[in-house]
Amino acid sequence: MTKDLRLMAAAEIAQALGLGSARIYQIMKSDPTFPEPIATLRVGKIWLATDIEEWMRRTGRAPARPAAESG
């Protein structure tokens, strides 16, 4: 069994939700159900993508639609 080790920083979370970084930090501070980071590095906090995706499902936050691919 392979464990999913995709990681996300605040910028990726903001992008996934289609929100600005400032709004993501507000959510992190105000929502007690927001996942705890797995690490804090010099560049900032890091989360498991699966934790963020599960939080998004639980809270009804749909990911932003990806930009259409140019062909």
mmCIF file as Biopython writes it, N, C-alpha, C and O atoms, coordinates in Angstrom:
data_model
#
loop_
_atom_site.group_PDB
_atom_site.id
_atom_site.type_symbol
_atom_site.label_atom_id
_atom_site.label_alt_id
_atom_site.label_comp_id
_atom_site.label_asym_id
_atom_site.label_entity_id
_atom_site.label_seq_id
_atom_site.pdbx_PDB_ins_code
_atom_site.Cartn_x
_atom_site.Cartn_y
_atom_site.Cartn_z
_atom_site.occupancy
_atom_site.B_iso_or_equiv
_atom_site.auth_seq_id
_atom_site.auth_asym_id
_atom_site.pdbx_PDB_model_num
ATOM 1   N N  . MET A ? 1  ? 0.844   -1.170 0.000   1.0 0.0 1  A 1 
ATOM 2   C CA . MET A ? 1  ? 0.000   0.000  0.000   1.0 0.0 1  A 1 
ATOM 3   C C  . MET A ? 1  ? 0.899   1.246  0.000   1.0 0.0 1  A 1 
ATOM 4   O O  . MET A ? 1  ? 1.803   1.369  0.826   1.0 0.0 1  A 1 
ATOM 5   N N  . THR A ? 2  ? 0.639   2.157  -0.930  1.0 0.0 2  A 1 
ATOM 6   C CA . THR A ? 2  ? 1.415   3.379  -1.030  1.0 0.0 2  A 1 
ATOM 7   C C  . THR A ? 2  ? 0.657   4.520  -0.369  1.0 0.0 2  A 1 
ATOM 8   O O  . THR A ? 2  ? -0.520  4.741  -0.656  1.0 0.0 2  A 1 
ATOM 9   N N  . LYS A ? 3  ? 1.318   5.226  0.495   1.0 0.0 3  A 1 
ATOM 10  C CA . LYS A ? 3  ? 0.696   6.352  1.181   1.0 0.0 3  A 1 
ATOM 11  C C  . LYS A ? 3  ? 0.803   7.595  0.298   1.0 0.0 3  A 1 
ATOM 12  O O  . LYS A ? 3  ? 1.837   7.843  -0.322  1.0 0.0 3  A 1 
ATOM 13  N N  . ASP A ? 4  ? -0.282  8.371  0.252   1.0 0.0 4  A 1 
ATOM 14  C CA . ASP A ? 4  ? -0.318  9.600  -0.530  1.0 0.0 4  A 1 
ATOM 15  C C  . ASP A ? 4  ? 0.446   10.679 0.223   1.0 0.0 4  A 1 
ATOM 16  O O  . ASP A ? 4  ? 0.005   11.114 1.287   1.0 0.0 4  A 1 
ATOM 17  N N  . LEU A ? 5  ? 1.571   11.112 -0.303  1.0 0.0 5  A 1 
ATOM 18  C CA . LEU A ? 5  ? 2.393   12.100 0.373   1.0 0.0 5  A 1 
ATOM 19  C C  . LEU A ? 5  ? 2.470   13.419 -0.385  1.0 0.0 5  A 1 
ATOM 20  O O  . LEU A ? 5  ? 3.480   14.121 -0.324  1.0 0.0 5  A 1 
ATOM 21  N N  . ARG A ? 6  ? 1.396   13.752 -1.098  1.0 0.0 6  A 1 
ATOM 22  C CA . ARG A ? 6  ? 1.366   15.066 -1.749  1.0 0.0 6  A 1 
ATOM 23  C C  . ARG A ? 6  ? 1.287   16.124 -0.657  1.0 0.0 6  A 1 
ATOM 24  O O  . ARG A ? 6  ? 0.577   15.961 0.335   1.0 0.0 6  A 1 
ATOM 25  N N  . LEU A ? 7  ? 2.027   17.206 -0.854  1.0 0.0 7  A 1 
ATOM 26  C CA . LEU A ? 7  ? 2.080   18.273 0.133   1.0 0.0 7  A 1 
ATOM 27  C C  . LEU A ? 7  ? 1.506   19.551 -0.446  1.0 0.0 7  A 1 
ATOM 28  O O  . LEU A ? 7  ? 1.501   19.751 -1.661  1.0 0.0 7  A 1 
ATOM 29  N N  . MET A ? 8  ? 1.020   20.419 0.442   1.0 0.0 8  A 1 
ATOM 30  C CA . MET A ? 8  ? 0.491   21.715 0.026   1.0 0.0 8  A 1 
ATOM 31  C C  . MET A ? 8  ? 0.975   22.782 1.004   1.0 0.0 8  A 1 
ATOM 32  O O  . MET A ? 8  ? 1.025   22.559 2.213   1.0 0.0 8  A 1 
ATOM 33  N N  . ALA A ? 9  ? 1.325   23.930 0.463   1.0 0.0 9  A 1 
ATOM 34  C CA . ALA A ? 9  ? 1.603   25.112 1.274   1.0 0.0 9  A 1 
ATOM 35  C C  . ALA A ? 9  ? 0.397   26.036 1.139   1.0 0.0 9  A 1 
ATOM 36  O O  . ALA A ? 9  ? -0.523  25.758 0.370   1.0 0.0 9  A 1 
ATOM 37  N N  . ALA A ? 10 ? 0.407   27.128 1.881   1.0 0.0 10 A 1 
ATOM 38  C CA . ALA A ? 10 ? -0.732  28.054 1.869   1.0 0.0 10 A 1 
ATOM 39  C C  . ALA A ? 10 ? -1.042  28.551 0.464   1.0 0.0 10 A 1 
ATOM 40  O O  . ALA A ? 10 ? -2.212  28.713 0.116   1.0 0.0 10 A 1 
ATOM 41  N N  . ALA A ? 11 ? -0.022  28.795 -0.346  1.0 0.0 11 A 1 
ATOM 42  C CA . ALA A ? 11 ? -0.250  29.280 -1.712  1.0 0.0 11 A 1 
ATOM 43  C C  . ALA A ? 11 ? -1.021  28.261 -2.538  1.0 0.0 11 A 1 
ATOM 44  O O  . ALA A ? 11 ? -1.905  28.638 -3.309  1.0 0.0 11 A 1 
ATOM 45  N N  . GLU A ? 12 ? -0.704  26.980 -2.393  1.0 0.0 12 A 1 
ATOM 46  C CA . GLU A ? 12 ? -1.430  25.940 -3.129  1.0 0.0 12 A 1 
ATOM 47  C C  . GLU A ? 12 ? -2.863  25.791 -2.628  1.0 0.0 12 A 1 
ATOM 48  O O  . GLU A ? 12 ? -3.775  25.530 -3.413  1.0 0.0 12 A 1 
ATOM 49  N N  . ILE A ? 13 ? -3.058  25.956 -1.328  1.0 0.0 13 A 1 
ATOM 50  C CA . ILE A ? 13 ? -4.408  25.878 -0.769  1.0 0.0 13 A 1 
ATOM 51  C C  . ILE A ? 13 ? -5.238  27.040 -1.307  1.0 0.0 13 A 1 
ATOM 52  O O  . ILE A ? 13 ? -6.384  26.851 -1.714  1.0 0.0 13 A 1 
ATOM 53  N N  . ALA A ? 14 ? -4.665  28.234 -1.310  1.0 0.0 14 A 1 
ATOM 54  C CA . ALA A ? 14 ? -5.365  29.405 -1.843  1.0 0.0 14 A 1 
ATOM 55  C C  . ALA A ? 14 ? -5.736  29.192 -3.304  1.0 0.0 14 A 1 
ATOM 56  O O  . ALA A ? 14 ? -6.853  29.498 -3.719  1.0 0.0 14 A 1 
ATOM 57  N N  . GLN A ? 15 ? -4.799  28.670 -4.077  1.0 0.0 15 A 1 
ATOM 58  C CA . GLN A ? 15 ? -5.052  28.423 -5.492  1.0 0.0 15 A 1 
ATOM 59  C C  . GLN A ? 15 ? -6.142  27.367 -5.674  1.0 0.0 15 A 1 
ATOM 60  O O  . GLN A ? 15 ? -7.018  27.519 -6.525  1.0 0.0 15 A 1 
ATOM 61  N N  . ALA A ? 16 ? -6.091  26.320 -4.892  1.0 0.0 16 A 1 
ATOM 62  C CA . ALA A ? 16 ? -7.088  25.250 -5.010  1.0 0.0 16 A 1 
ATOM 63  C C  . ALA A ? 16 ? -8.491  25.758 -4.709  1.0 0.0 16 A 1 
ATOM 64  O O  . ALA A ? 16 ? -9.464  25.277 -5.290  1.0 0.0 16 A 1 
ATOM 65  N N  . LEU A ? 17 ? -8.600  26.723 -3.807  1.0 0.0 17 A 1 
ATOM 66  C CA . LEU A ? 17 ? -9.902  27.259 -3.428  1.0 0.0 17 A 1 
ATOM 67  C C  . LEU A ? 17 ? -10.286 28.505 -4.215  1.0 0.0 17 A 1 
ATOM 68  O O  . LEU A ? 17 ? -11.407 28.999 -4.092  1.0 0.0 17 A 1 
ATOM 69  N N  . GLY A ? 18 ? -9.363  29.012 -5.018  1.0 0.0 18 A 1 
ATOM 70  C CA . GLY A ? 18 ? -9.647  30.222 -5.783  1.0 0.0 18 A 1 
ATOM 71  C C  . GLY A ? 18 ? -9.758  31.453 -4.900  1.0 0.0 18 A 1 
ATOM 72  O O  . GLY A ? 18 ? -10.531 32.367 -5.187  1.0 0.0 18 A 1 
ATOM 73  N N  . LEU A ? 19 ? -8.974  31.471 -3.816  1.0 0.0 19 A 1 
ATOM 74  C CA . LEU A ? 19 ? -8.998  32.577 -2.865  1.0 0.0 19 A 1 
ATOM 75  C C  . LEU A ? 19 ? -7.619  33.207 -2.783  1.0 0.0 19 A 1 
ATOM 76  O O  . LEU A ? 19 ? -6.631  32.633 -3.241  1.0 0.0 19 A 1 
ATOM 77  N N  . GLY A ? 20 ? -7.563  34.382 -2.199  1.0 0.0 20 A 1 
ATOM 78  C CA . GLY A ? 20 ? -6.289  35.035 -1.964  1.0 0.0 20 A 1 
ATOM 79  C C  . GLY A ? 20 ? -5.617  34.476 -0.723  1.0 0.0 20 A 1 
ATOM 80  O O  . GLY A ? 20 ? -6.264  33.873 0.133   1.0 0.0 20 A 1 
ATOM 81  N N  . SER A ? 21 ? -4.333  34.682 -0.639  1.0 0.0 21 A 1 
ATOM 82  C CA . SER A ? 21 ? -3.569  34.178 0.507   1.0 0.0 21 A 1 
ATOM 83  C C  . SER A ? 21 ? -4.056  34.769 1.823   1.0 0.0 21 A 1 
ATOM 84  O O  . SER A ? 21 ? -4.105  34.067 2.834   1.0 0.0 21 A 1 
ATOM 85  N N  . ALA A ? 22 ? -4.414  36.044 1.826   1.0 0.0 22 A 1 
ATOM 86  C CA . ALA A ? 22 ? -4.887  36.674 3.064   1.0 0.0 22 A 1 
ATOM 87  C C  . ALA A ? 22 ? -6.140  35.972 3.582   1.0 0.0 22 A 1 
ATOM 88  O O  . ALA A ? 22 ? -6.282  35.768 4.788   1.0 0.0 22 A 1 
ATOM 89  N N  . ARG A ? 23 ? -7.048  35.603 2.680   1.0 0.0 23 A 1 
ATOM 90  C CA . ARG A ? 23 ? -8.279  34.923 3.088   1.0 0.0 23 A 1 
ATOM 91  C C  . ARG A ? 23 ? -7.963  33.539 3.650   1.0 0.0 23 A 1 
ATOM 92  O O  . ARG A ? 23 ? -8.598  33.107 4.612   1.0 0.0 23 A 1 
ATOM 93  N N  . ILE A ? 24 ? -7.001  32.847 3.069   1.0 0.0 24 A 1 
ATOM 94  C CA . ILE A ? 24 ? -6.615  31.527 3.573   1.0 0.0 24 A 1 
ATOM 95  C C  . ILE A ? 24 ? -6.100  31.652 5.000   1.0 0.0 24 A 1 
ATOM 96  O O  . ILE A ? 24 ? -6.451  30.840 5.856   1.0 0.0 24 A 1 
ATOM 97  N N  . TYR A ? 25 ? -5.273  32.656 5.268   1.0 0.0 25 A 1 
ATOM 98  C CA . TYR A ? 25 ? -4.755  32.831 6.630   1.0 0.0 25 A 1 
ATOM 99  C C  . TYR A ? 25 ? -5.878  33.161 7.605   1.0 0.0 25 A 1 
ATOM 100 O O  . TYR A ? 25 ? -5.829  32.737 8.760   1.0 0.0 25 A 1 
ATOM 101 N N  . GLN A ? 26 ? -6.895  33.915 7.163   1.0 0.0 26 A 1 
ATOM 102 C CA . GLN A ? 26 ? -8.052  34.188 8.017   1.0 0.0 26 A 1 
ATOM 103 C C  . GLN A ? 26 ? -8.772  32.888 8.359   1.0 0.0 26 A 1 
ATOM 104 O O  . GLN A ? 26 ? -9.143  32.658 9.510   1.0 0.0 26 A 1 
ATOM 105 N N  . ILE A ? 27 ? -8.966  32.042 7.350   1.0 0.0 27 A 1 
ATOM 106 C CA . ILE A ? 27 ? -9.642  30.758 7.571   1.0 0.0 27 A 1 
ATOM 107 C C  . ILE A ? 27 ? -8.832  29.899 8.540   1.0 0.0 27 A 1 
ATOM 108 O O  . ILE A ? 27 ? -9.394  29.293 9.452   1.0 0.0 27 A 1 
ATOM 109 N N  . MET A ? 28 ? -7.521  29.846 8.344   1.0 0.0 28 A 1 
ATOM 110 C CA . MET A ? 28 ? -6.665  29.042 9.213   1.0 0.0 28 A 1 
ATOM 111 C C  . MET A ? 28 ? -6.806  29.453 10.670  1.0 0.0 28 A 1 
ATOM 112 O O  . MET A ? 28 ? -6.826  28.603 11.561  1.0 0.0 28 A 1 
ATOM 113 N N  . LYS A ? 29 ? -6.903  30.756 10.915  1.0 0.0 29 A 1 
ATOM 114 C CA . LYS A ? 29 ? -6.998  31.260 12.283  1.0 0.0 29 A 1 
ATOM 115 C C  . LYS A ? 29 ? -8.388  31.100 12.877  1.0 0.0 29 A 1 
ATOM 116 O O  . LYS A ? 29 ? -8.529  30.865 14.077  1.0 0.0 29 A 1 
ATOM 117 N N  . SER A ? 30 ? -9.423  31.226 12.039  1.0 0.0 30 A 1 
ATOM 118 C CA . SER A ? 30 ? -10.782 31.271 12.581  1.0 0.0 30 A 1 
ATOM 119 C C  . SER A ? 30 ? -11.516 29.933 12.566  1.0 0.0 30 A 1 
ATOM 120 O O  . SER A ? 30 ? -12.482 29.763 13.310  1.0 0.0 30 A 1 
ATOM 121 N N  . ASP A ? 31 ? -11.087 28.984 11.744  1.0 0.0 31 A 1 
ATOM 122 C CA . ASP A ? 31 ? -11.791 27.704 11.611  1.0 0.0 31 A 1 
ATOM 123 C C  . ASP A ? 31 ? -11.073 26.634 12.431  1.0 0.0 31 A 1 
ATOM 124 O O  . ASP A ? 31 ? -9.995  26.178 12.050  1.0 0.0 31 A 1 
ATOM 125 N N  . PRO A ? 32 ? -11.664 26.236 13.552  1.0 0.0 32 A 1 
ATOM 126 C CA . PRO A ? 32 ? -10.992 25.234 14.397  1.0 0.0 32 A 1 
ATOM 127 C C  . PRO A ? 32 ? -10.890 23.859 13.744  1.0 0.0 32 A 1 
ATOM 128 O O  . PRO A ? 32 ? -10.144 23.004 14.221  1.0 0.0 32 A 1 
ATOM 129 N N  . THR A ? 33 ? -11.629 23.636 12.662  1.0 0.0 33 A 1 
ATOM 130 C CA . THR A ? 33 ? -11.557 22.339 11.982  1.0 0.0 33 A 1 
ATOM 131 C C  . THR A ? 33 ? -10.477 22.307 10.899  1.0 0.0 33 A 1 
ATOM 132 O O  . THR A ? 33 ? -10.240 21.263 10.290  1.0 0.0 33 A 1 
ATOM 133 N N  . PHE A ? 34 ? -9.819  23.450 10.657  1.0 0.0 34 A 1 
ATOM 134 C CA . PHE A ? 34 ? -8.766  23.472 9.632   1.0 0.0 34 A 1 
ATOM 135 C C  . PHE A ? 34 ? -7.629  22.571 10.093  1.0 0.0 34 A 1 
ATOM 136 O O  . PHE A ? 34 ? -7.209  22.641 11.248  1.0 0.0 34 A 1 
ATOM 137 N N  . PRO A ? 35 ? -7.128  21.721 9.194   1.0 0.0 35 A 1 
ATOM 138 C CA . PRO A ? 35 ? -6.086  20.763 9.597   1.0 0.0 35 A 1 
ATOM 139 C C  . PRO A ? 35 ? -4.817  21.425 10.130  1.0 0.0 35 A 1 
ATOM 140 O O  . PRO A ? 35 ? -4.446  22.527 9.725   1.0 0.0 35 A 1 
ATOM 141 N N  . GLU A ? 36 ? -4.176  20.729 11.036  1.0 0.0 36 A 1 
ATOM 142 C CA . GLU A ? 36 ? -2.879  21.168 11.542  1.0 0.0 36 A 1 
ATOM 143 C C  . GLU A ? 36 ? -1.817  20.867 10.476  1.0 0.0 36 A 1 
ATOM 144 O O  . GLU A ? 36 ? -1.895  19.843 9.797   1.0 0.0 36 A 1 
ATOM 145 N N  . PRO A ? 37 ? -0.841  21.741 10.331  1.0 0.0 37 A 1 
ATOM 146 C CA . PRO A ? 37 ? 0.234   21.437 9.384   1.0 0.0 37 A 1 
ATOM 147 C C  . PRO A ? 37 ? 1.063   20.266 9.880   1.0 0.0 37 A 1 
ATOM 148 O O  . PRO A ? 37 ? 1.136   20.004 11.081  1.0 0.0 37 A 1 
ATOM 149 N N  . ILE A ? 38 ? 1.681   19.570 8.952   1.0 0.0 38 A 1 
ATOM 150 C CA . ILE A ? 38 ? 2.553   18.461 9.358   1.0 0.0 38 A 1 
ATOM 151 C C  . ILE A ? 38 ? 3.966   18.944 9.636   1.0 0.0 38 A 1 
ATOM 152 O O  . ILE A ? 38 ? 4.757   18.245 10.269  1.0 0.0 38 A 1 
ATOM 153 N N  . ALA A ? 39 ? 4.285   20.157 9.153   1.0 0.0 39 A 1 
ATOM 154 C CA . ALA A ? 39 ? 5.614   20.718 9.381   1.0 0.0 39 A 1 
ATOM 155 C C  . ALA A ? 39 ? 5.559   22.231 9.210   1.0 0.0 39 A 1 
ATOM 156 O O  . ALA A ? 39 ? 4.714   22.768 8.494   1.0 0.0 39 A 1 
ATOM 157 N N  . THR A ? 40 ? 6.481   22.895 9.886   1.0 0.0 40 A 1 
ATOM 158 C CA . THR A ? 40 ? 6.681   24.318 9.669   1.0 0.0 40 A 1 
ATOM 159 C C  . THR A ? 40 ? 8.132   24.495 9.268   1.0 0.0 40 A 1 
ATOM 160 O O  . THR A ? 40 ? 9.051   24.219 10.039  1.0 0.0 40 A 1 
ATOM 161 N N  . LEU A ? 41 ? 8.313   24.956 8.058   1.0 0.0 41 A 1 
ATOM 162 C CA . LEU A ? 41 ? 9.649   25.147 7.498   1.0 0.0 41 A 1 
ATOM 163 C C  . LEU A ? 41 ? 9.939   26.641 7.395   1.0 0.0 41 A 1 
ATOM 164 O O  . LEU A ? 41 ? 9.079   27.462 7.713   1.0 0.0 41 A 1 
ATOM 165 N N  . ARG A ? 42 ? 11.114  26.990 6.965   1.0 0.0 42 A 1 
ATOM 166 C CA . ARG A ? 42 ? 11.438  28.411 6.776   1.0 0.0 42 A 1 
ATOM 167 C C  . ARG A ? 42 ? 10.475  29.073 5.795   1.0 0.0 42 A 1 
ATOM 168 O O  . ARG A ? 42 ? 10.163  30.256 5.928   1.0 0.0 42 A 1 
ATOM 169 N N  . VAL A ? 43 ? 10.012  28.322 4.827   1.0 0.0 43 A 1 
ATOM 170 C CA . VAL A ? 43 ? 9.100   28.879 3.817   1.0 0.0 43 A 1 
ATOM 171 C C  . VAL A ? 43 ? 7.662   28.929 4.294   1.0 0.0 43 A 1 
ATOM 172 O O  . VAL A ? 43 ? 6.814   29.522 3.628   1.0 0.0 43 A 1 
ATOM 173 N N  . GLY A ? 44 ? 7.373   28.328 5.422   1.0 0.0 44 A 1 
ATOM 174 C CA . GLY A ? 44 ? 6.023   28.363 5.978   1.0 0.0 44 A 1 
ATOM 175 C C  . GLY A ? 44 ? 5.519   26.981 6.364   1.0 0.0 44 A 1 
ATOM 176 O O  . GLY A ? 44 ? 6.271   26.008 6.404   1.0 0.0 44 A 1 
ATOM 177 N N  . LYS A ? 45 ? 4.218   26.927 6.647   1.0 0.0 45 A 1 
ATOM 178 C CA . LYS A ? 45 ? 3.592   25.681 7.077   1.0 0.0 45 A 1 
ATOM 179 C C  . LYS A ? 45 ? 3.291   24.805 5.871   1.0 0.0 45 A 1 
ATOM 180 O O  . LYS A ? 45 ? 3.042   25.293 4.769   1.0 0.0 45 A 1 
ATOM 181 N N  . ILE A ? 46 ? 3.319   23.494 6.111   1.0 0.0 46 A 1 
ATOM 182 C CA . ILE A ? 46 ? 3.094   22.496 5.068   1.0 0.0 46 A 1 
ATOM 183 C C  . ILE A ? 46 ? 2.033   21.520 5.559   1.0 0.0 46 A 1 
ATOM 184 O O  . ILE A ? 46 ? 2.076   21.068 6.703   1.0 0.0 46 A 1 
ATOM 185 N N  . TRP A ? 47 ? 1.077   21.195 4.684   1.0 0.0 47 A 1 
ATOM 186 C CA . TRP A ? 47 ? -0.002  20.262 5.002   1.0 0.0 47 A 1 
ATOM 187 C C  . TRP A ? 47 ? 0.019   19.092 4.043   1.0 0.0 47 A 1 
ATOM 188 O O  . TRP A ? 47 ? 0.506   19.204 2.918   1.0 0.0 47 A 1 
ATOM 189 N N  . LEU A ? 48 ? -0.513  17.966 4.496   1.0 0.0 48 A 1 
ATOM 190 C CA . LEU A ? 48 ? -0.777  16.858 3.587   1.0 0.0 48 A 1 
ATOM 191 C C  . LEU A ? 48 ? -1.971  17.243 2.728   1.0 0.0 48 A 1 
ATOM 192 O O  . LEU A ? 48 ? -2.984  17.714 3.245   1.0 0.0 48 A 1 
ATOM 193 N N  . ALA A ? 49 ? -1.859  17.047 1.429   1.0 0.0 49 A 1 
ATOM 194 C CA . ALA A ? 49 ? -2.949  17.397 0.517   1.0 0.0 49 A 1 
ATOM 195 C C  . ALA A ? 49 ? -4.219  16.636 0.874   1.0 0.0 49 A 1 
ATOM 196 O O  . ALA A ? 49 ? -5.318  17.175 0.748   1.0 0.0 49 A 1 
ATOM 197 N N  . THR A ? 50 ? -4.080  15.394 1.317   1.0 0.0 50 A 1 
ATOM 198 C CA . THR A ? 50 ? -5.268  14.607 1.672   1.0 0.0 50 A 1 
ATOM 199 C C  . THR A ? 50 ? -5.999  15.218 2.863   1.0 0.0 50 A 1 
ATOM 200 O O  . THR A ? 50 ? -7.227  15.161 2.917   1.0 0.0 50 A 1 
ATOM 201 N N  . ASP A ? 51 ? -5.273  15.803 3.822   1.0 0.0 51 A 1 
ATOM 202 C CA . ASP A ? 51 ? -5.914  16.473 4.959   1.0 0.0 51 A 1 
ATOM 203 C C  . ASP A ? 51 ? -6.707  17.689 4.486   1.0 0.0 51 A 1 
ATOM 204 O O  . ASP A ? 51 ? -7.828  17.917 4.941   1.0 0.0 51 A 1 
ATOM 205 N N  . ILE A ? 52 ? -6.132  18.462 3.580   1.0 0.0 52 A 1 
ATOM 206 C CA . ILE A ? 52 ? -6.808  19.652 3.061   1.0 0.0 52 A 1 
ATOM 207 C C  . ILE A ? 52 ? -8.019  19.250 2.224   1.0 0.0 52 A 1 
ATOM 208 O O  . ILE A ? 52 ? -9.082  19.858 2.344   1.0 0.0 52 A 1 
ATOM 209 N N  . GLU A ? 53 ? -7.870  18.237 1.382   1.0 0.0 53 A 1 
ATOM 210 C CA . GLU A ? 53 ? -8.991  17.779 0.553   1.0 0.0 53 A 1 
ATOM 211 C C  . GLU A ? 53 ? -10.141 17.258 1.409   1.0 0.0 53 A 1 
ATOM 212 O O  . GLU A ? 53 ? -11.306 17.501 1.096   1.0 0.0 53 A 1 
ATOM 213 N N  . GLU A ? 54 ? -9.824  16.549 2.479   1.0 0.0 54 A 1 
ATOM 214 C CA . GLU A ? 54 ? -10.863 16.052 3.382   1.0 0.0 54 A 1 
ATOM 215 C C  . GLU A ? 54 ? -11.553 17.220 4.082   1.0 0.0 54 A 1 
ATOM 216 O O  . GLU A ? 54 ? -12.777 17.218 4.215   1.0 0.0 54 A 1 
ATOM 217 N N  . TRP A ? 55 ? -10.796 18.210 4.527   1.0 0.0 55 A 1 
ATOM 218 C CA . TRP A ? 55 ? -11.372 19.399 5.148   1.0 0.0 55 A 1 
ATOM 219 C C  . TRP A ? 55 ? -12.300 20.115 4.160   1.0 0.0 55 A 1 
ATOM 220 O O  . TRP A ? 55 ? -13.383 20.567 4.532   1.0 0.0 55 A 1 
ATOM 221 N N  . MET A ? 56 ? -11.864 20.214 2.896   1.0 0.0 56 A 1 
ATOM 222 C CA . MET A ? 56 ? -12.690 20.860 1.877   1.0 0.0 56 A 1 
ATOM 223 C C  . MET A ? 56 ? -14.017 20.112 1.715   1.0 0.0 56 A 1 
ATOM 224 O O  . MET A ? 56 ? -15.068 20.742 1.596   1.0 0.0 56 A 1 
ATOM 225 N N  . ARG A ? 57 ? -13.979 18.791 1.710   1.0 0.0 57 A 1 
ATOM 226 C CA . ARG A ? 57 ? -15.211 17.996 1.590   1.0 0.0 57 A 1 
ATOM 227 C C  . ARG A ? 57 ? -16.119 18.203 2.801   1.0 0.0 57 A 1 
ATOM 228 O O  . ARG A ? 57 ? -17.322 18.415 2.651   1.0 0.0 57 A 1 
ATOM 229 N N  . ARG A ? 58 ? -15.540 18.141 3.998   1.0 0.0 58 A 1 
ATOM 230 C CA . ARG A ? 58 ? -16.326 18.290 5.226   1.0 0.0 58 A 1 
ATOM 231 C C  . ARG A ? 58 ? -16.989 19.648 5.333   1.0 0.0 58 A 1 
ATOM 232 O O  . ARG A ? 58 ? -18.111 19.752 5.827   1.0 0.0 58 A 1 
ATOM 233 N N  . THR A ? 59 ? -16.310 20.689 4.877   1.0 0.0 59 A 1 
ATOM 234 C CA . THR A ? 59 ? -16.828 22.044 5.030   1.0 0.0 59 A 1 
ATOM 235 C C  . THR A ? 59 ? -17.589 22.535 3.810   1.0 0.0 59 A 1 
ATOM 236 O O  . THR A ? 59 ? -18.087 23.661 3.802   1.0 0.0 59 A 1 
ATOM 237 N N  . GLY A ? 60 ? -17.686 21.697 2.771   1.0 0.0 60 A 1 
ATOM 238 C CA . GLY A ? 60 ? -18.415 22.085 1.570   1.0 0.0 60 A 1 
ATOM 239 C C  . GLY A ? 60 ? -17.700 23.106 0.718   1.0 0.0 60 A 1 
ATOM 240 O O  . GLY A ? 60 ? -18.327 23.791 -0.090  1.0 0.0 60 A 1 
ATOM 241 N N  . ARG A ? 61 ? -16.407 23.215 0.885   1.0 0.0 61 A 1 
ATOM 242 C CA . ARG A ? 61 ? -15.616 24.152 0.077   1.0 0.0 61 A 1 
ATOM 243 C C  . ARG A ? 61 ? -15.147 23.437 -1.173  1.0 0.0 61 A 1 
ATOM 244 O O  . ARG A ? 61 ? -14.300 22.546 -1.118  1.0 0.0 61 A 1 
ATOM 245 N N  . ALA A ? 62 ? -15.699 23.832 -2.281  1.0 0.0 62 A 1 
ATOM 246 C CA . ALA A ? 62 ? -15.349 23.200 -3.548  1.0 0.0 62 A 1 
ATOM 247 C C  . ALA A ? 62 ? -14.044 23.781 -4.076  1.0 0.0 62 A 1 
ATOM 248 O O  . ALA A ? 62 ? -13.807 24.985 -3.973  1.0 0.0 62 A 1 
ATOM 249 N N  . PRO A ? 63 ? -13.213 22.938 -4.633  1.0 0.0 63 A 1 
ATOM 250 C CA . PRO A ? 63 ? -11.983 23.468 -5.230  1.0 0.0 63 A 1 
ATOM 251 C C  . PRO A ? 63 ? -12.332 24.354 -6.423  1.0 0.0 63 A 1 
ATOM 252 O O  . PRO A ? 63 ? -13.347 24.155 -7.090  1.0 0.0 63 A 1 
ATOM 253 N N  . ALA A ? 64 ? -11.476 25.326 -6.674  1.0 0.0 64 A 1 
ATOM 254 C CA . ALA A ? 64 ? -11.661 26.198 -7.830  1.0 0.0 64 A 1 
ATOM 255 C C  . ALA A ? 64 ? -11.536 25.366 -9.097  1.0 0.0 64 A 1 
ATOM 256 O O  . ALA A ? 64 ? -10.804 24.378 -9.139  1.0 0.0 64 A 1 
ATOM 257 N N  . ARG A ? 65 ? -12.247 25.773 -10.106 1.0 0.0 65 A 1 
ATOM 258 C CA . ARG A ? 65 ? -12.174 25.058 -11.382 1.0 0.0 65 A 1 
ATOM 259 C C  . ARG A ? 65 ? -10.822 25.342 -12.017 1.0 0.0 65 A 1 
ATOM 260 O O  . ARG A ? 65 ? -10.375 26.488 -12.044 1.0 0.0 65 A 1 
ATOM 261 N N  . PRO A ? 66 ? -10.176 24.313 -12.523 1.0 0.0 66 A 1 
ATOM 262 C CA . PRO A ? 66 ? -8.877  24.539 -13.177 1.0 0.0 66 A 1 
ATOM 263 C C  . PRO A ? 66 ? -9.049  25.354 -14.448 1.0 0.0 66 A 1 
ATOM 264 O O  . PRO A ? 66 ? -10.085 25.277 -15.108 1.0 0.0 66 A 1 
ATOM 265 N N  . ALA A ? 67 ? -8.045  26.124 -14.783 1.0 0.0 67 A 1 
ATOM 266 C CA . ALA A ? 67 ? -8.092  26.907 -16.033 1.0 0.0 67 A 1 
ATOM 267 C C  . ALA A ? 67 ? -8.129  25.949 -17.218 1.0 0.0 67 A 1 
ATOM 268 O O  . ALA A ? 67 ? -7.525  24.876 -17.188 1.0 0.0 67 A 1 
ATOM 269 N N  . ALA A ? 68 ? -8.836  26.348 -18.242 1.0 0.0 68 A 1 
ATOM 270 C CA . ALA A ? 68 ? -8.923  25.511 -19.441 1.0 0.0 68 A 1 
ATOM 271 C C  . ALA A ? 68 ? -7.529  25.369 -20.055 1.0 0.0 68 A 1 
ATOM 272 O O  . ALA A ? 68 ? -6.771  26.334 -20.150 1.0 0.0 68 A 1 
ATOM 273 N N  . GLU A ? 69 ? -7.223  24.168 -20.459 1.0 0.0 69 A 1 
ATOM 274 C CA . GLU A ? 69 ? -5.909  23.924 -21.048 1.0 0.0 69 A 1 
ATOM 275 C C  . GLU A ? 69 ? -5.913  24.437 -22.466 1.0 0.0 69 A 1 
ATOM 276 O O  . GLU A ? 69 ? -6.873  24.244 -23.211 1.0 0.0 69 A 1 
ATOM 277 N N  . SER A ? 70 ? -4.824  25.096 -22.832 1.0 0.0 70 A 1 
ATOM 278 C CA . SER A ? 70 ? -4.706  25.564 -24.213 1.0 0.0 70 A 1 
ATOM 279 C C  . SER A ? 70 ? -4.151  24.435 -25.056 1.0 0.0 70 A 1 
ATOM 280 O O  . SER A ? 70 ? -3.267  23.700 -24.616 1.0 0.0 70 A 1 
ATOM 281 N N  . GLY A ? 71 ? -4.662  24.296 -26.255 1.0 0.0 71 A 1 
ATOM 282 C CA . GLY A ? 71 ? -4.246  23.166 -27.070 1.0 0.0 71 A 1 
ATOM 283 C C  . GLY A ? 71 ? -3.554  23.629 -28.227 1.0 0.0 71 A 1 
ATOM 284 O O  . GLY A ? 71 ? -3.118  22.823 -29.049 1.0 0.0 71 A 1 
#
